[in-house]
Amino acid sequence: MLFTNHVEWCVANAPQSRRLAEFFGRYKFFRYKRKECILRGDDEPSGIFYLVNGYVKAYILSGNGRELTVNIHKPVSYFPVIWAI
């Protein structure tokens, strides 16, 4: 099935999220590459992200440089949550 926009995709793949998809559908749609950093810990986001497809890993670096996963966002979720409330 071919979708003309991300709202159609969301409604078809997660119909329970129709209101969220319609709300976020009014804003600009961005695509990111796999492993691309979209937000750093010291960045101040200009808004929130609504994830349509794929997964986003939120992590911190420990004192010895190890990557510690704190959250994995999946489709039909939004982040950073603190900016959503």
N, C-alpha and C positions, 0 to 999 in steps of 0.2 A: 504494500500500500504506500502511496506517495503522499506526503504531507506538505502543505504549502507554508506552514509556519510551526513554531514550537508549541503553540497553544493546542493546535490540532493533535500533535504528537502526544502531549501530556494527557489530553482528554481520552485519546484512544488507548493509551497504555496504562493510565491510572485514572479511571473515571471519577473516583472518589475525590480527586484533587482538582476538579473542574474550576472551582472558585479561585484557588491559588493560581492555576494556570492562566485564567482569564485576567486576574490582577497583574501578575508578572508579565503577561503577554503585551502589556502596554509599554514596556520598556525595551531598551536596546538588547539585542541578542548577541552574545559573544561565544566564540568557539576557542577552545584552548587545546593545545597538543598534550599528548600523554607525557607525564613527568614535568610539565611546565609549572613553574611557581606562579601562582596567581595572587597570593597575598602573603606578605612576610609578617612576622610577629611584631615588628616595630612600625608597620604601616598603619595608617588610620584609614579604614575603608571609607569610600565615598557613599556607600550604601550597603545593601545586602545582595548576596548571590542566591539565585534560585536554580537548583541543579535539575536539568531536564534529562540528561543522558550521561552515563558514565559514573565514575566514583571520584571523590576528592578525599585525600588523606590529609588530616591535620596532625602535625607532629611538632615536638620540641626536641632540641638537642641537649643531651646531658652534658655535664661538666667535662666528661672525657670524650665528647664528640659522638656518642651513640645516639641514633635516632629513636625516639620513643613516640609511638603512635598514641595520640590522645582521642582521636575520633576518625571515623570513616563515614563520610557523607555519601548517601546513595540518591538515586533519582527521586524527585519530588520532595526534596528537602531544601532548606535554606540555611545560610550561614553568613557571617558570624551571628549567632543567635542574640548576643547582647545588643546588636544593632537593630534587631527585629522587634524588640520590646520597648 
